[in-house]
């Protein structure tokens, strides 16, 4: 994702740095209506956050801190089409 610097300071928005992740997905169809798959998302475990993904400021004097998106994760699936 590109850097996001079109922000509204009056709403407490902050610019977001650019980031890049690598996702790998593989699948196969062993039967006519069945698909099996696996995926590795954010393979290099990049620490990143999306624009406006910030914690709330509930008290005076506290700053908003970004909530990071998930690190590396693995998934597997079975899909049946009918």
C-alpha positions, 0 to 999 in steps of 0.5 A, spaced: 500 500 500 502 507 498 503 512 503 497 515 506 498 523 507 491 525 505 488 526 512 484 531 516 488 533 522 481 536 525 479 529 526 486 526 529 488 523 523 495 521 522 499 519 516 500 512 514 507 509 512 507 505 505 508 497 506 508 491 502 506 484 504 507 477 500 501 472 500 502 465 497 496 461 496 496 454 493 490 450 491 488 444 487 482 440 484 482 433 486 475 431 484 470 435 480 466 439 485 472 439 490 477 444 491 483 444 497 487 450 498 493 452 503 495 459 504 501 463 508 499 471 508 504 476 510 510 471 509 515 476 511 511 478 518 511 485 516 509 490 521 504 494 518 497 498 519 492 501 515 490 508 514 485 510 520 486 503 524 488 507 530 486 506 538 481 511 541 483 516 545 479 516 551 483 520 556 486 527 555 493 527 554 493 520 551 495 519 544 492 515 539 497 509 537 496 504 531 493 498 531 497 493 527 494 488 522 496 481 523 503 478 522 504 471 518 498 467 518 497 460 515 490 457 513 487 451 509 480 450 506 476 445 503 471 448 498 465 444 495 461 447 489 454 444 488 
